[in-house]
């Protein structure tokens, strides 16, 4: 994981980025792209269903893999970012404890494919079992264990170290998938993000029946701050697979939010600046100014639909004290192939 200066941008810099990114110097955008690609957490996913390497006489590229009888080429132009919602109610402040820095309640991979101009989002169940690095209260490394993936953020300083540990856990889960940057916000920031675009409309799902929620399943509801926060975060720990149900609502909310945000952005071009300034105290990111210029120009042209929001499939083991979600490894590999690779014909 890259070691470079992380910072929260000043309002002045953000104002410039938000208002002039379309006219930004091309060299700055190129620098941003080069920086993101250079500082990926790894080079490419590491898996193949063939134990033996290809014959020496066969032309072969380092970023190819053979899977189920076909050859695929990893798309090195793709950029992937980890977005985390942290279950703390205060700002994401730095501290010294190495074991209680807040868990990642919401975990999403944002994938930008510049070749197809398509944006994908991969949603990861918070209880997904994978290798997690653990630390003691003095932040000393204890070892790597199989644990729920959301625990990774808890081991660190509550800011950059915690985020880096979560990036490592997600990359491992995805067969060492390169991750080019991260965003972490505390979940109460949902109030702010929701209300700045005027709230969103959702239909209450059939499995969402908390006694004190004022609406019934099947009703279409306009979610303002408190309701949006409750809708996204609520989870009955006494109900099996409650994390999976919560993830489904997060997907539903995200789709509604993106659609509403597009409408509001068209009315107010300063809205991205307002959103960023409002949540800056609640956010940690390693995206730099030149990288932001590049991403702002790119993302404005990308398409995104419900089909582009992918939930990792698997099964939940509810036999223990805490749920354990086990990803379907064959399905995961196919998702990685579909999103990050292109088939090489005639090989």
N, C-alpha and C positions, 0 to 999 in steps of 0.2 A: 504494500500500500504506500502511496506516495507520501513523502514528508515535505510539506511546503507550507508556507504561511497561510493559515486560515483566518478569515475575518468576516465580519458583518459589514457590508458596504454602507457608506454614508449616504444620507438622503440626496446630497448633491450629485454624487456619482450615479446613483440610481436614476435620478431625474434625467441625466444626460443619456444613460443607456436606454431608458424607456422611451424617450422622445425621439432619439436620432439613430436607433440601431439599424434602421433600414438604409441610412446614409453613412454608416460607420465605415472607416477606412478598410478596404478589402484586406490589407495586410494584418489588421487586428483580428478580423474574423479567421483568417488563415492560421494565425498564431494560436487562437483559441482552439480550433480543431486539432492542430498538431499537438497541443498541450494535453488535451483530453485523451487522444489516442495513445500518446507516449506514456501516460501515467496510469494506464489500466492496471487493475489488481492482478491480472494474469494475461497470458498471451491468447489462449483459446481453450474451449472446453476439452477435457481429456477423457474421451471414451471411444470405444470401437468394439464391434462384436467379432473382430478377427484377432486372434492371438498372435499370428505370424505377420511380420512385416511384408510389404509387397515385394515381388522379385526385383533384384537389382537392375535388371534390364528394363523394367517398367518405369516410364516417366511418372514421377510422383512429386507432388508439392507438399511442403511441411504442414500446411493448414488444411489438407484433405483428410477425410476419414472414410473408411468403408463400413457401411452399416446395412445389414439385411440385404447383402448382395449388390448394393449400389454405392457409388462414390459421391461424396458431398464435399463442397468447398466452403470453408468458414468465411463469412463476409466480414472482413476486418474494418469495413467502413461503418459498421453499426456501432452506435453509442448506447450504453446501458447505464441507468442510474438507479440507485436504491433509495426509495422514499419510505420513511419510517414515521409512524405515529407513536410517540412515547407516552406511557401512562403515568405522567406526573402532572400535577396541577399548577406548579410554579414554572418560572423560566428555567431553561436547561442550563443550570449553573454548574461550574466546575467544583469538584470536591475530591477528597483524598481516598474515600472508601473504594475498595475494589470489588464490591459484590452487591451493591444496592443502588444502582444508578438509574433505575427505571427500566421496565420491560418494553419491548416493541410490540404494542397491541395491534398495530396495522403495519403490514410489510408488503410493499409493492415494488416490482421492477418496472421502470419506465424504459421502453426500448424505442430508439429512433433509427429507422432505416432510411438513409439518404438516397438510396437507389430507387426505392419504391415510393418515397415520400409518405411512408406509413408509420404511424405510432402504435405500439402495442403496450399493453399493461399486463404483467403477470402477477397475480395475487397469490400470496403464500400464507397458508394457515399458520397462526401463531404457535400452535402446538406441534408443528412439523418436527420430527426427530431427525437430528443431524449432528455432526461433530461440532462441539462448541468449546472454545478455549476458556478455562476458568482461572480466576485469580483470587487471592485472599484479601483480607481487609487492608493489608499494606501494599496491595497491587502487585504482589509477587505471583508469578505464573505457577499454577498448580498442576496443570495437565489438560489434556483434551479428552472430553467425554461425550457420549451420546446423550443429548438432552433436547428439550424443546427449544426451537430456534429463537423464540422471543427472549430467552434468558441471556443471550449473548450481549445485548446492550447493557444489561445489569452489571457486567464485569468491566469496569473502566472508571473514567473520571466524570461521567455524566455528560461529556461533550465529545471532543474529537476521538479520544481513546475508545469510548463506548461505541461510537458510530463505526470506527474502524473494525472493532471486534465483530459488530453485526454484519458489516460488509464481508468479512472473512467467512463467517458462518453461512451466509447466503451464497457466496461464490462456491464454497465447498458443496453445498446441497446441489448446485447446478453444474456439477462436474468441472469446477474451477473456471466457471464462466467469467470473462473479463467484466469488471464493473468500473466505470470511468468517473464516478463521482457519487455523492450522496446528499440527501436532504433529510434532516430530522426535525420534527416539530412536536411540541407537546400537544396532546389531544384537545385541551381547551381552546387551542387556536381555531378549532372548527367553528366556534361561535363567531369569530371575527371573519373568517373566510366565507362563511355562509351568509352572514348579514350584509357584507359589503357588496354582494351581487343581488341582494334582495330576497334571499331564501330560494328554496327549490321545492318542486312538487314531486311527491312519490306516492305510490299505492302501497298501503300497509300489507306486508306478506302474511300468509296464513299462519306461519309459525311464530309470529311476533305478538304475544298476548300478555305482556306484563300487566299486573292488576291495576297499577296506578297510571298507565298510559291512557290518555283521554280519547283514543280513537280505536276502532275495531278493524280487524283484518278485512281487506277488500276496499276500505275507504281510501279515497285520494285526498292527501293532506298537503298543505303548504307548510314546510318546515322552516321556522325561524330559529334563532340561536339555540335556545334551550332544548327545543324539540329535536333539532338537527343533531346536537351533541348526544342526546339520549338515544336517538335512533341509531347512530353510528357506533356508539360505545357500549350500549347495554348488553350484558351477558349474564345469564343465570347460571352460576357455577354449579348448581345442583342438578342441572339438566345435561344429559349426555350430548356431546357434540355441539355445545353452545357456542364454541369458538367458530365452528363451521357456519352456524346460522348467522353469527355476527359478520363473518366475512361476506356472506351473501348480501347482507344489507349494505355493507361498505361498497360492494360492487354496484348495487342498485343506486346508492347515493352518488357515487362517483360519476356514473353515466349521466344522471340528472344534472349534476353540478357542471360537468363539461358543457352540456348543451346550453344551460342557462348562462354560463360564463361567456360563451361565444356571442350570445345575443347582447350581453352587457358590454363586452369589449367593443362591439361594433358601434355602440352608442357613446362610449367614453374611452378614448385611447390612453388615458392616464390611469385606467383602472389597475393594470398590472403593477404600476408603481405604488398605488395606494394599498394594494394587497400585500406587497412585499414589505413596505414600511410598517404596516400594521402588525405583521407577524414576526418581524425581525428579532424582537427580544425573545420570542418563543422558538427560534430556529437555530440550528447549527448546520453549516454546509461547507464543503471544500471547493465549491465552484468559484473561480476567480473572475475578475472583471473581463478579461479578454475572452475567456470561455463563455461568459454570459452573453457577450455580444454575438458570438457565433450561434449559441443555442437560441437566442431570441429571434434571430433572422431565420433559422432553420425551422423551428417549431411552428412559426406562423403559417407555414405552407403545408403542414402535415395533415393527413386525414386520420380520423379515429371514429370507430363505430363499436357497437356492442360486441361484434364478432372479434374485435381486437382486444377485448378484456378476457384474459384466460385465467381460470382457477386451476391450480395444480390438483389433479385427481389423486385419490388414495382412499385409505380406510382409517377409521378412528378406533383405537383400542381404549375402551372405557372401563377396563377391569381393575385398574389401579387407582391410587388416590387422585392422580391428575391424568387428564386425557392425553393420549399420545397419537398423533396423526402420522401415519406412515405413507409416504408418497409412493404411488405406482411407478416404479423405476422405468419400466418399458414405456409407459405413457409420457413420463418426464423426458426421456431421450427423444421421443418423437416430437414433443413440443420444441425442444432445443433444435432439432433438425429443421422443423418447419419455420421457426422464427429466425434462426441465426445462420442457416446454411442454404446453399443452392446446389441442386443436383448437377453433376458433371455427366453429360451425355456421352455415350460411346466408349466408356472406360470400364 
